[in-house]
Amino acid sequence: MSLHPLNETEINELRNQLHELQVEHRDLDLVISHLIESPPPDDLLVRRLKKRKLLLKDRILQLEQMLVPDIPA
């Protein structure tokens, strides 16, 4: 995380990136569900997609934390 407060442009860029990652995460969820329901499932592909989904979730959490202002203790 940066030590300086984010300016409006940086905040908007983070929000856009966050939205794109959330959409991709949701889409991956749908694809994974479809693959699992369609016999026979491609186990390797499902595992790879789940791994990608977890990476996206981690990045989404990072961006959300960057957008929450620090509260002084």
Order of alpha helices (4+ residues) and beta strands (2+ residues): alpha-alpha
